Amino acid sequence: MALKIREPECVLLKRRGAEHVEKLIAGMSLQEQLAFWRKRTEIMLERQKQFSRKQTGPA
């Protein structure tokens, strides 16, 4: 009987995220993909700033 090794949840989450992004950028040109990643990076950086402000409290 073969032993089936289950993937860790983090691997499954990474794979699911990659599949989601693949669907989002499907059919985009290289320039469109670059614009997509620039915008998503800006959104991520803004979220990080907001989170950082919440952690440190009012300045």
mmCIF file as gemmi writes it, N, C-alpha and C atoms, coordinates in Angstrom:
data_model
loop_
_atom_site.group_PDB
_atom_site.id
_atom_site.type_symbol
_atom_site.label_atom_id
_atom_site.label_alt_id
_atom_site.label_comp_id
_atom_site.label_asym_id
_atom_site.label_entity_id
_atom_site.label_seq_id
_atom_site.pdbx_PDB_ins_code
_atom_site.Cartn_x
_atom_site.Cartn_y
_atom_site.Cartn_z
_atom_site.occupancy
_atom_site.B_iso_or_equiv
_atom_site.pdbx_formal_charge
_atom_site.auth_seq_id
_atom_site.auth_asym_id
_atom_site.pdbx_PDB_model_num
ATOM 1 N N . MET Axp A 1 ? 0.835 -1.178 0 1 0 ? 1 A 1
ATOM 2 C CA . MET Axp A 1 ? 0 0 0 1 0 ? 1 A 1
ATOM 3 C C . MET Axp A 1 ? 0.887 1.251 0 1 0 ? 1 A 1
ATOM 4 N N . ALA Axp A 2 ? 0.601 2.16 -0.938 1 0 ? 2 A 1
ATOM 5 C CA . ALA Axp A 2 ? 1.398 3.375 -1.072 1 0 ? 2 A 1
ATOM 6 C C . ALA Axp A 2 ? 0.961 4.407 -0.04 1 0 ? 2 A 1
ATOM 7 N N . LEU Axp A 3 ? 1.937 5.069 0.513 1 0 ? 3 A 1
ATOM 8 C CA . LEU Axp A 3 ? 1.669 6.113 1.498 1 0 ? 3 A 1
ATOM 9 C C . LEU Axp A 3 ? 1.487 7.434 0.762 1 0 ? 3 A 1
ATOM 10 N N . LYS Axp A 4 ? 0.352 8.067 0.956 1 0 ? 4 A 1
ATOM 11 C CA . LYS Axp A 4 ? 0.097 9.354 0.31 1 0 ? 4 A 1
ATOM 12 C C . LYS Axp A 4 ? 0.523 10.469 1.258 1 0 ? 4 A 1
ATOM 13 N N . ILE Axp A 5 ? 1.391 11.324 0.768 1 0 ? 5 A 1
ATOM 14 C CA . ILE Axp A 5 ? 1.883 12.443 1.567 1 0 ? 5 A 1
ATOM 15 C C . ILE Axp A 5 ? 1.062 13.68 1.21 1 0 ? 5 A 1
ATOM 16 N N . ARG Axp A 6 ? 0.453 14.261 2.218 1 0 ? 6 A 1
ATOM 17 C CA . ARG Axp A 6 ? -0.367 15.448 2.018 1 0 ? 6 A 1
ATOM 18 C C . ARG Axp A 6 ? 0.508 16.695 1.986 1 0 ? 6 A 1
ATOM 19 N N . GLU Axp A 7 ? 0.201 17.594 1.055 1 0 ? 7 A 1
ATOM 20 C CA . GLU Axp A 7 ? 0.951 18.843 0.98 1 0 ? 7 A 1
ATOM 21 C C . GLU Axp A 7 ? 0.577 19.75 2.151 1 0 ? 7 A 1
ATOM 22 N N . PRO Axp A 8 ? 1.53 20.502 2.639 1 0 ? 8 A 1
ATOM 23 C CA . PRO Axp A 8 ? 1.218 21.459 3.708 1 0 ? 8 A 1
ATOM 24 C C . PRO Axp A 8 ? 0.218 22.507 3.2 1 0 ? 8 A 1
ATOM 25 N N . GLU Axp A 9 ? -0.558 23.055 4.112 1 0 ? 9 A 1
ATOM 26 C CA . GLU Axp A 9 ? -1.573 24.037 3.728 1 0 ? 9 A 1
ATOM 27 C C . GLU Axp A 9 ? -0.955 25.256 3.042 1 0 ? 9 A 1
ATOM 28 N N . CYS Axp A 10 ? 0.241 25.659 3.459 1 0 ? 10 A 1
ATOM 29 C CA . CYS Axp A 10 ? 0.874 26.831 2.854 1 0 ? 10 A 1
ATOM 30 C C . CYS Axp A 10 ? 1.142 26.614 1.365 1 0 ? 10 A 1
ATOM 31 N N . VAL Axp A 11 ? 1.482 25.378 0.996 1 0 ? 11 A 1
ATOM 32 C CA . VAL Axp A 11 ? 1.724 25.062 -0.414 1 0 ? 11 A 1
ATOM 33 C C . VAL Axp A 11 ? 0.415 25.14 -1.189 1 0 ? 11 A 1
ATOM 34 N N . LEU Axp A 12 ? -0.653 24.636 -0.601 1 0 ? 12 A 1
ATOM 35 C CA . LEU Axp A 12 ? -1.958 24.695 -1.259 1 0 ? 12 A 1
ATOM 36 C C . LEU Axp A 12 ? -2.41 26.142 -1.444 1 0 ? 12 A 1
ATOM 37 N N . LEU Axp A 13 ? -2.196 26.975 -0.43 1 0 ? 13 A 1
ATOM 38 C CA . LEU Axp A 13 ? -2.568 28.384 -0.528 1 0 ? 13 A 1
ATOM 39 C C . LEU Axp A 13 ? -1.758 29.095 -1.605 1 0 ? 13 A 1
ATOM 40 N N . LYS Axp A 14 ? -0.471 28.807 -1.673 1 0 ? 14 A 1
ATOM 41 C CA . LYS Axp A 14 ? 0.385 29.409 -2.693 1 0 ? 14 A 1
ATOM 42 C C . LYS Axp A 14 ? -0.081 29.011 -4.082 1 0 ? 14 A 1
ATOM 43 N N . ARG Axp A 15 ? -0.371 27.747 -4.249 1 0 ? 15 A 1
ATOM 44 C CA . ARG Axp A 15 ? -0.82 27.243 -5.547 1 0 ? 15 A 1
ATOM 45 C C . ARG Axp A 15 ? -2.151 27.878 -5.943 1 0 ? 15 A 1
ATOM 46 N N . ARG Axp A 16 ? -3.066 27.97 -4.987 1 0 ? 16 A 1
ATOM 47 C CA . ARG Axp A 16 ? -4.372 28.576 -5.27 1 0 ? 16 A 1
ATOM 48 C C . ARG Axp A 16 ? -4.207 30.043 -5.669 1 0 ? 16 A 1
ATOM 49 N N . GLY Axp A 17 ? -3.317 30.746 -4.988 1 0 ? 17 A 1
ATOM 50 C CA . GLY Axp A 17 ? -3.061 32.142 -5.324 1 0 ? 17 A 1
ATOM 51 C C . GLY Axp A 17 ? -2.468 32.294 -6.714 1 0 ? 17 A 1
ATOM 52 N N . ALA Axp A 18 ? -1.543 31.413 -7.061 1 0 ? 18 A 1
ATOM 53 C CA . ALA Axp A 18 ? -0.925 31.456 -8.385 1 0 ? 18 A 1
ATOM 54 C C . ALA Axp A 18 ? -1.958 31.187 -9.475 1 0 ? 18 A 1
ATOM 55 N N . GLU Axp A 19 ? -2.859 30.253 -9.219 1 0 ? 19 A 1
ATOM 56 C CA . GLU Axp A 19 ? -3.913 29.953 -10.194 1 0 ? 19 A 1
ATOM 57 C C . GLU Axp A 19 ? -4.845 31.15 -10.361 1 0 ? 19 A 1
ATOM 58 N N . HIS Axp A 20 ? -5.134 31.838 -9.264 1 0 ? 20 A 1
ATOM 59 C CA . HIS Axp A 20 ? -6.001 33.021 -9.318 1 0 ? 20 A 1
ATOM 60 C C . HIS Axp A 20 ? -5.347 34.119 -10.16 1 0 ? 20 A 1
ATOM 61 N N . VAL Axp A 21 ? -4.076 34.381 -9.911 1 0 ? 21 A 1
ATOM 62 C CA . VAL Axp A 21 ? -3.361 35.412 -10.666 1 0 ? 21 A 1
ATOM 63 C C . VAL Axp A 21 ? -3.284 35.021 -12.135 1 0 ? 21 A 1
ATOM 64 N N . GLU Axp A 22 ? -3.051 33.749 -12.408 1 0 ? 22 A 1
ATOM 65 C CA . GLU Axp A 22 ? -2.982 33.278 -13.791 1 0 ? 22 A 1
ATOM 66 C C . GLU Axp A 22 ? -4.287 33.597 -14.528 1 0 ? 22 A 1
ATOM 67 N N . LYS Axp A 23 ? -5.421 33.414 -13.857 1 0 ? 23 A 1
ATOM 68 C CA . LYS Axp A 23 ? -6.717 33.725 -14.475 1 0 ? 23 A 1
ATOM 69 C C . LYS Axp A 23 ? -6.876 35.23 -14.681 1 0 ? 23 A 1
ATOM 70 N N . LEU Axp A 24 ? -6.409 36.017 -13.715 1 0 ? 24 A 1
ATOM 71 C CA . LEU Axp A 24 ? -6.541 37.473 -13.824 1 0 ? 24 A 1
ATOM 72 C C . LEU Axp A 24 ? -5.755 38.04 -15.003 1 0 ? 24 A 1
ATOM 73 N N . ILE Axp A 25 ? -4.567 37.501 -15.253 1 0 ? 25 A 1
ATOM 74 C CA . ILE Axp A 25 ? -3.717 38.071 -16.304 1 0 ? 25 A 1
ATOM 75 C C . ILE Axp A 25 ? -3.818 37.324 -17.629 1 0 ? 25 A 1
ATOM 76 N N . ALA Axp A 26 ? -4.659 36.296 -17.686 1 0 ? 26 A 1
ATOM 77 C CA . ALA Axp A 26 ? -4.818 35.534 -18.929 1 0 ? 26 A 1
ATOM 78 C C . ALA Axp A 26 ? -5.269 36.473 -20.048 1 0 ? 26 A 1
ATOM 79 N N . GLY Axp A 27 ? -4.594 36.409 -21.151 1 0 ? 27 A 1
ATOM 80 C CA . GLY Axp A 27 ? -4.96 37.211 -22.306 1 0 ? 27 A 1
ATOM 81 C C . GLY Axp A 27 ? -4.384 38.617 -22.304 1 0 ? 27 A 1
ATOM 82 N N . MET Axp A 28 ? -3.688 39 -21.242 1 0 ? 28 A 1
ATOM 83 C CA . MET Axp A 28 ? -3.088 40.337 -21.194 1 0 ? 28 A 1
ATOM 84 C C . MET Axp A 28 ? -1.781 40.352 -21.969 1 0 ? 28 A 1
ATOM 85 N N . SER Axp A 29 ? -1.509 41.488 -22.577 1 0 ? 29 A 1
ATOM 86 C CA . SER Axp A 29 ? -0.211 41.671 -23.221 1 0 ? 29 A 1
ATOM 87 C C . SER Axp A 29 ? 0.838 41.878 -22.129 1 0 ? 29 A 1
ATOM 88 N N . LEU Axp A 30 ? 2.093 41.864 -22.526 1 0 ? 30 A 1
ATOM 89 C CA . LEU Axp A 30 ? 3.17 42.086 -21.563 1 0 ? 30 A 1
ATOM 90 C C . LEU Axp A 30 ? 3.02 43.453 -20.895 1 0 ? 30 A 1
ATOM 91 N N . GLN Axp A 31 ? 2.688 44.471 -21.689 1 0 ? 31 A 1
ATOM 92 C CA . GLN Axp A 31 ? 2.514 45.817 -21.132 1 0 ? 31 A 1
ATOM 93 C C . GLN Axp A 31 ? 1.355 45.863 -20.143 1 0 ? 31 A 1
ATOM 94 N N . GLU Axp A 32 ? 0.27 45.166 -20.456 1 0 ? 32 A 1
ATOM 95 C CA . GLU Axp A 32 ? -0.873 45.114 -19.541 1 0 ? 32 A 1
ATOM 96 C C . GLU Axp A 32 ? -0.508 44.389 -18.245 1 0 ? 32 A 1
ATOM 97 N N . GLN Axp A 33 ? 0.279 43.328 -18.372 1 0 ? 33 A 1
ATOM 98 C CA . GLN Axp A 33 ? 0.719 42.595 -17.181 1 0 ? 33 A 1
ATOM 99 C C . GLN Axp A 33 ? 1.594 43.473 -16.302 1 0 ? 33 A 1
ATOM 100 N N . LEU Axp A 34 ? 2.49 44.233 -16.915 1 0 ? 34 A 1
ATOM 101 C CA . LEU Axp A 34 ? 3.348 45.139 -16.141 1 0 ? 34 A 1
ATOM 102 C C . LEU Axp A 34 ? 2.513 46.189 -15.413 1 0 ? 34 A 1
ATOM 103 N N . ALA Axp A 35 ? 1.512 46.742 -16.095 1 0 ? 35 A 1
ATOM 104 C CA . ALA Axp A 35 ? 0.629 47.724 -15.463 1 0 ? 35 A 1
ATOM 105 C C . ALA Axp A 35 ? -0.148 47.079 -14.317 1 0 ? 35 A 1
ATOM 106 N N . PHE Axp A 36 ? -0.607 45.856 -14.515 1 0 ? 36 A 1
ATOM 107 C CA . PHE Axp A 36 ? -1.326 45.114 -13.48 1 0 ? 36 A 1
ATOM 108 C C . PHE Axp A 36 ? -0.457 44.975 -12.242 1 0 ? 36 A 1
ATOM 109 N N . TRP Axp A 37 ? 0.805 44.543 -12.434 1 0 ? 37 A 1
ATOM 110 C CA . TRP Axp A 37 ? 1.679 44.325 -11.28 1 0 ? 37 A 1
ATOM 111 C C . TRP Axp A 37 ? 2.071 45.628 -10.61 1 0 ? 37 A 1
ATOM 112 N N . ARG Axp A 38 ? 2.229 46.706 -11.373 1 0 ? 38 A 1
ATOM 113 C CA . ARG Axp A 38 ? 2.525 48.007 -10.751 1 0 ? 38 A 1
ATOM 114 C C . ARG Axp A 38 ? 1.373 48.441 -9.851 1 0 ? 38 A 1
ATOM 115 N N . LYS Axp A 39 ? 0.154 48.318 -10.371 1 0 ? 39 A 1
ATOM 116 C CA . LYS Axp A 39 ? -1.014 48.718 -9.589 1 0 ? 39 A 1
ATOM 117 C C . LYS Axp A 39 ? -1.16 47.854 -8.344 1 0 ? 39 A 1
ATOM 118 N N . ARG Axp A 40 ? -1.005 46.543 -8.492 1 0 ? 40 A 1
ATOM 119 C CA . ARG Axp A 40 ? -1.141 45.645 -7.336 1 0 ? 40 A 1
ATOM 120 C C . ARG Axp A 40 ? -0.058 45.922 -6.294 1 0 ? 40 A 1
ATOM 121 N N . THR Axp A 41 ? 1.141 46.275 -6.762 1 0 ? 41 A 1
ATOM 122 C CA . THR Axp A 41 ? 2.227 46.603 -5.836 1 0 ? 41 A 1
ATOM 123 C C . THR Axp A 41 ? 1.888 47.87 -5.055 1 0 ? 41 A 1
ATOM 124 N N . GLU Axp A 42 ? 1.339 48.876 -5.746 1 0 ? 42 A 1
ATOM 125 C CA . GLU Axp A 42 ? 0.931 50.105 -5.059 1 0 ? 42 A 1
ATOM 126 C C . GLU Axp A 42 ? -0.121 49.806 -3.993 1 0 ? 42 A 1
ATOM 127 N N . ILE Axp A 43 ? -1.091 48.968 -4.328 1 0 ? 43 A 1
ATOM 128 C CA . ILE Axp A 43 ? -2.143 48.595 -3.379 1 0 ? 43 A 1
ATOM 129 C C . ILE Axp A 43 ? -1.535 47.893 -2.169 1 0 ? 43 A 1
ATOM 130 N N . MET Axp A 44 ? -0.614 46.971 -2.418 1 0 ? 44 A 1
ATOM 131 C CA . MET Axp A 44 ? 0.026 46.236 -1.328 1 0 ? 44 A 1
ATOM 132 C C . MET Axp A 44 ? 0.808 47.182 -0.417 1 0 ? 44 A 1
ATOM 133 N N . LEU Axp A 45 ? 1.561 48.1 -1.009 1 0 ? 45 A 1
ATOM 134 C CA . LEU Axp A 45 ? 2.353 49.035 -0.208 1 0 ? 45 A 1
ATOM 135 C C . LEU Axp A 45 ? 1.453 49.925 0.648 1 0 ? 45 A 1
ATOM 136 N N . GLU Axp A 46 ? 0.324 50.348 0.096 1 0 ? 46 A 1
ATOM 137 C CA . GLU Axp A 46 ? -0.613 51.168 0.865 1 0 ? 46 A 1
ATOM 138 C C . GLU Axp A 46 ? -1.199 50.369 2.026 1 0 ? 46 A 1
ATOM 139 N N . ARG Axp A 47 ? -1.535 49.119 1.788 1 0 ? 47 A 1
ATOM 140 C CA . ARG Axp A 47 ? -2.05 48.265 2.867 1 0 ? 47 A 1
ATOM 141 C C . ARG Axp A 47 ? -1.004 48.087 3.962 1 0 ? 47 A 1
ATOM 142 N N . GLN Axp A 48 ? 0.251 47.923 3.563 1 0 ? 48 A 1
ATOM 143 C CA . GLN Axp A 48 ? 1.318 47.769 4.554 1 0 ? 48 A 1
ATOM 144 C C . GLN Axp A 48 ? 1.459 49.035 5.393 1 0 ? 48 A 1
ATOM 145 N N . LYS Axp A 49 ? 1.346 50.2 4.753 1 0 ? 49 A 1
ATOM 146 C CA . LYS Axp A 49 ? 1.432 51.461 5.492 1 0 ? 49 A 1
ATOM 147 C C . LYS Axp A 49 ? 0.29 51.572 6.495 1 0 ? 49 A 1
ATOM 148 N N . GLN Axp A 50 ? -0.919 51.232 6.049 1 0 ? 50 A 1
ATOM 149 C CA . GLN Axp A 50 ? -2.078 51.307 6.94 1 0 ? 50 A 1
ATOM 150 C C . GLN Axp A 50 ? -1.91 50.353 8.118 1 0 ? 50 A 1
ATOM 151 N N . PHE Axp A 51 ? -1.448 49.155 7.852 1 0 ? 51 A 1
ATOM 152 C CA . PHE Axp A 51 ? -1.246 48.175 8.912 1 0 ? 51 A 1
ATOM 153 C C . PHE Axp A 51 ? -0.187 48.668 9.893 1 0 ? 51 A 1
ATOM 154 N N . SER Axp A 52 ? 0.88 49.238 9.351 1 0 ? 52 A 1
ATOM 155 C CA . SER Axp A 52 ? 1.96 49.743 10.193 1 0 ? 52 A 1
ATOM 156 C C . SER Axp A 52 ? 1.452 50.864 11.1 1 0 ? 52 A 1
ATOM 157 N N . ARG Axp A 53 ? 0.6 51.735 10.554 1 0 ? 53 A 1
ATOM 158 C CA . ARG Axp A 53 ? 0.037 52.829 11.355 1 0 ? 53 A 1
ATOM 159 C C . ARG Axp A 53 ? -0.832 52.285 12.478 1 0 ? 53 A 1
ATOM 160 N N . LYS Axp A 54 ? -1.599 51.249 12.193 1 0 ? 54 A 1
ATOM 161 C CA . LYS Axp A 54 ? -2.459 50.655 13.217 1 0 ? 54 A 1
ATOM 162 C C . LYS Axp A 54 ? -1.625 50.028 14.326 1 0 ? 54 A 1
ATOM 163 N N . GLN Axp A 55 ? -0.493 49.443 13.965 1 0 ? 55 A 1
ATOM 164 C CA . GLN Axp A 55 ? 0.36 48.776 14.942 1 0 ? 55 A 1
ATOM 165 C C . GLN Axp A 55 ? 1.077 49.77 15.846 1 0 ? 55 A 1
ATOM 166 N N . THR Axp A 56 ? 1.491 50.899 15.289 1 0 ? 56 A 1
ATOM 167 C CA . THR Axp A 56 ? 2.266 51.867 16.065 1 0 ? 56 A 1
ATOM 168 C C . THR Axp A 56 ? 1.389 52.896 16.753 1 0 ? 56 A 1
ATOM 169 N N . GLY Axp A 57 ? 0.161 53.039 16.309 1 0 ? 57 A 1
ATOM 170 C CA . GLY Axp A 57 ? -0.735 54.022 16.903 1 0 ? 57 A 1
ATOM 171 C C . GLY Axp A 57 ? -0.524 55.387 16.291 1 0 ? 57 A 1
ATOM 172 N N . PRO Axp A 58 ? -1.228 56.391 16.785 1 0 ? 58 A 1
ATOM 173 C CA . PRO Axp A 58 ? -1.097 57.742 16.223 1 0 ? 58 A 1
ATOM 174 C C . PRO Axp A 58 ? 0.307 58.3 16.443 1 0 ? 58 A 1
ATOM 175 N N . ALA Axp A 59 ? 0.77 59.015 15.444 1 0 ? 59 A 1
ATOM 176 C CA . ALA Axp A 59 ? 2.125 59.572 15.526 1 0 ? 59 A 1
ATOM 177 C C . ALA Axp A 59 ? 2.152 60.921 16.18 1 0 ? 59 A 1
